[in-house]
Amino acid sequence: MINVVSPAPKVFNASMLTDRKPVQGVASITKTAVSVLEVISEVHNIRFVHSIADRWIGDYNFNKSKAVVASSLYYRQQDISSVLRFMQEIYDRVDFVHPPLTSIETRYYYRIPTHGAGKLENQFLRPLSVGAWISVAVVIGLCALVLLLSAKSERRPSSVQYAVFSIIASICQQFFEENTIGIQRVSAARKLTILVTGISCVLIYNYYTSSVVSWLLNGPPPSINSLQELLVSPLDLIYEDVGYTRSWLQTPSYYYNKRNAEIEDELRKKKVFNKKKDDPLLKPLEEGIAMVKAGGFAYHTEVENANRLISTTFTQSELCELGSLQSMEKTLLYAAVQKNSPYKEFLNWSLMRLLERGIVKCVQHRTMAPPVKCEGSSPRALALGGAAPAFLLLAGGYLLATVIMLSERLKWQKKQKL
């Protein structure tokens, strides 16, 4: 039986493949699969001779086949692999044993940055839906029209200016009164319009501010939601030194998720292969999680081992600052044998019997770790990126006011010349 232990230990002991304690270089998926197969060996009084390889998938080069699990099976140098990911390109070279023995999911773990400008967010326009914003605009337009007509009936000078700025003042919770002397204000429509507009603006303002404040108090902290965002983030990428990582680094056609092939190529090119000589890249689990805890790094590892270590080393406040991004979606893993192997039918039958008796589920449950999550929430600080829409609106208002001031100045100068 061939298994992946990377990096290879100086002295290999088969017991490290089934030890419940974390062992450097041995993935939890390998422990689960070997533990199930060891039950078969005990039931049928057989013994597995264990060998180790560097990675699961690689080039089918005979000279390097001993370092790659799939190649060792393809060239009939090994009889069985404890676990292998089902991929179309190796389906014609090896046979898979059913049912599956375990599953794998990998993620990038990182601590959410609490400094810097932060990601641009548009939360200041989200409290109201598009339909609500349109309704507000229509109501404001109608109020402005009624106010304009009433101002004209009162024969106010600059009635358009009065109507527009009165509505804008109501929206901003301010008051606008044109300096007009000697005008008889008798329009009840104007008074009613000002009253209705003011009440509506107060209600909308309360709804709006309540939504923004509740988002700041209860909303999740800003996180990285895609590999593209991870690519442009300031986080340095580090990876667990394990077999599937070496396959990803050394085999250009190997991807964690083929739907993300293009962006994974970009990650390899821009954030992995161009690292400086002394920059960290491959780290064991304990060191990688410690670097995540210190901040500034995104660590790629499998979920089970990461959850087990994080739950014992992170505090509650640190858990609330911990983010993760899925890289390899949860995928079933199978034992694999040589093509047309005589052991395939025997292993299929034996594993089905163990599955029916619940032994496979029992072994899988032993190696599982509960997910880690933040209990409760704490008020989040609004970064500059989150407040950017408000500042952009303020800058736009200053720019518009400057343009209006210059226009009025030019108009006044022309009148003076006349």
HURA-V865673 format. One record per backbone hydrogen bond with DSSP energy under -0.5 kcal/mol. NH is the residue of the N-H (numbers start at 0). CO is the residue of the C=O. E is the energy in kcal/mol with one decimal. If there is no record, write none. Layout:
BEGIN
NH;CO;E / NH;CO;E
END
This chain:
BEGIN
1;79;-2.5 / 2;50;-2.5 / 4;2;-0.6 / 4;52;-1.7 / 5;24;-1.8 / 15;12;-1.9 / 16;13;-1.5 / 17;14;-1.2 / 18;14;-0.8 / 25;22;-2.1 / 26;24;-0.6 / 30;26;-1.6 / 31;27;-2.3 / 32;28;-2.3 / 33;29;-2.7 / 34;30;-2.2 / 35;31;-1.8 / 36;32;-2.3 / 37;33;-2.3 / 38;34;-1.1 / 39;35;-1.2 / 40;36;-1.9 / 41;37;-1.9 / 42;38;-2.3 / 43;39;-2.4 / 44;40;-0.5 / 45;40;-2.2 / 49;47;-0.7 / 50;0;-2.6 / 52;2;-2.2 / 53;66;-1.5 / 54;66;-1.7 / 60;58;-1.9 / 61;59;-0.6 / 63;60;-1.1 / 64;61;-1.0 / 66;63;-1.3 / 67;64;-1.2 / 68;54;-2.1 / 69;55;-2.4 / 71;67;-2.1 / 72;68;-1.9 / 73;69;-2.1 / 74;70;-2.5 / 75;72;-1.1 / 76;71;-3.0 / 77;71;-1.2 / 80;335;-3.1 / 81;1;-1.2 / 83;333;-1.9 / 85;331;-0.7 / 86;84;-0.6 / 89;86;-1.2 / 90;86;-0.8 / 90;87;-0.7 / 91;87;-0.6 / 92;89;-1.2 / 93;89;-1.6 / 94;336;-2.3 / 96;334;-3.2 / 100;332;-2.0 / 101;332;-1.3 / 103;330;-2.3 / 105;327;-1.6 / 106;300;-2.5 / 107;324;-2.9 / 108;106;-0.6 / 108;298;-3.2 / 109;322;-2.5 / 110;296;-0.6 / 111;109;-0.6 / 111;320;-3.5 / 120;384;-1.5 / 124;121;-1.7 / 125;122;-0.6 / 126;122;-0.8 / 132;128;-2.5 / 133;129;-2.2 / 134;130;-2.3 / 135;131;-2.5 / 136;132;-2.4 / 137;133;-2.5 / 138;134;-2.6 / 139;135;-2.6 / 140;136;-2.3 / 141;137;-2.5 / 142;138;-2.6 / 143;139;-2.5 / 144;140;-2.1 / 145;141;-2.7 / 146;142;-2.5 / 147;143;-2.2 / 148;144;-2.4 / 149;145;-2.4 / 150;146;-2.3 / 151;147;-2.1 / 152;148;-2.1 / 153;149;-1.4 / 154;151;-1.2 / 155;150;-2.4 / 158;155;-0.6 / 161;157;-2.3 / 162;158;-2.5 / 163;159;-2.6 / 164;160;-2.3 / 165;161;-1.7 / 166;162;-1.7 / 167;163;-2.3 / 168;164;-2.2 / 169;165;-1.8 / 170;166;-2.3 / 171;167;-1.9 / 172;169;-1.4 / 173;168;-3.9 / 179;177;-1.9 / 184;182;-0.8 / 185;183;-1.1 / 187;185;-0.6 / 190;186;-1.4 / 191;187;-2.7 / 192;188;-2.5 / 193;189;-2.4 / 194;190;-2.2 / 195;191;-2.9 / 196;192;-2.7 / 197;193;-2.3 / 198;194;-2.5 / 199;195;-2.5 / 200;196;-2.5 / 201;197;-2.0 / 202;198;-2.2 / 203;199;-2.6 / 204;200;-2.4 / 205;201;-2.1 / 206;202;-2.6 / 207;203;-2.6 / 208;204;-2.7 / 209;205;-2.2 / 210;206;-1.9 / 211;207;-2.1 / 212;208;-2.6 / 213;209;-2.4 / 214;210;-1.9 / 215;211;-2.0 / 216;212;-2.0 / 217;213;-2.8 / 218;214;-2.0 / 224;222;-0.6 / 229;225;-1.8 / 230;226;-2.1 / 231;227;-1.5 / 232;228;-0.6 / 232;229;-0.6 / 235;295;-2.1 / 237;297;-2.5 / 238;280;-3.6 / 239;299;-2.3 / 240;282;-1.1 / 241;239;-1.8 / 244;241;-0.6 / 245;241;-1.8 / 246;242;-2.0 / 247;243;-1.9 / 248;244;-2.1 / 249;245;-2.3 / 250;246;-1.9 / 251;249;-0.6 / 253;250;-1.8 / 259;256;-2.1 / 260;257;-1.5 / 263;259;-2.6 / 264;260;-2.1 / 265;261;-1.6 / 266;262;-2.3 / 267;263;-2.4 / 268;264;-2.3 / 269;265;-3.0 / 270;266;-2.1 / 271;266;-0.7 / 271;267;-0.6 / 272;267;-3.3 / 274;271;-1.4 / 278;275;-1.1 / 282;238;-2.8 / 282;280;-0.6 / 287;283;-2.6 / 288;284;-2.6 / 289;285;-1.8 / 290;286;-2.1 / 291;287;-1.9 / 292;288;-2.4 / 293;289;-1.7 / 294;290;-1.2 / 297;235;-2.9 / 298;108;-3.1 / 299;237;-2.3 / 300;106;-2.1 / 300;298;-0.6 / 302;104;-2.6 / 305;301;-1.5 / 306;302;-3.0 / 307;303;-2.0 / 308;304;-2.0 / 309;305;-3.0 / 310;306;-2.1 / 311;308;-0.8 / 312;308;-0.9 / 312;309;-0.7 / 313;309;-2.3 / 318;314;-2.3 / 319;315;-1.7 / 320;316;-0.5 / 320;317;-0.7 / 321;318;-1.1 / 322;109;-3.4 / 324;107;-2.0 / 326;105;-2.6 / 327;105;-1.1 / 328;326;-0.6 / 330;103;-2.5 / 332;101;-2.9 / 333;83;-2.1 / 335;80;-1.8 / 336;94;-2.8 / 337;78;-1.1 / 338;92;-0.6 / 340;337;-1.6 / 343;340;-1.0 / 345;341;-0.5 / 346;342;-2.5 / 347;343;-2.6 / 348;344;-2.3 / 349;345;-2.5 / 350;346;-2.8 / 351;347;-1.9 / 352;348;-1.9 / 353;349;-2.1 / 354;350;-2.4 / 355;351;-2.2 / 356;352;-1.5 / 357;354;-1.0 / 358;353;-1.9 / 359;353;-0.9 / 361;357;-1.8 / 362;358;-2.4 / 363;359;-2.4 / 364;360;-2.2 / 365;361;-1.5 / 366;362;-1.1 / 367;363;-0.6 / 367;364;-0.6 / 375;373;-0.7 / 379;215;-2.6 / 382;380;-0.8 / 384;116;-4.1 / 386;382;-1.6 / 387;384;-0.6 / 388;120;-0.6 / 389;386;-0.6 / 390;386;-1.8 / 391;387;-2.8 / 392;388;-2.3 / 393;389;-2.2 / 394;390;-2.6 / 395;391;-2.5 / 396;392;-2.2 / 397;393;-2.4 / 398;394;-2.4 / 399;395;-2.5 / 400;396;-2.6 / 401;397;-2.3 / 402;398;-2.2 / 403;399;-2.5 / 404;400;-2.6 / 405;401;-2.5 / 406;402;-2.4 / 407;403;-2.7 / 408;404;-2.2 / 409;405;-2.4 / 410;406;-2.3 / 411;407;-2.5 / 412;408;-2.2 / 413;409;-2.0 / 414;410;-1.9 / 415;411;-2.1 / 416;412;-1.8 / 417;413;-1.8
END
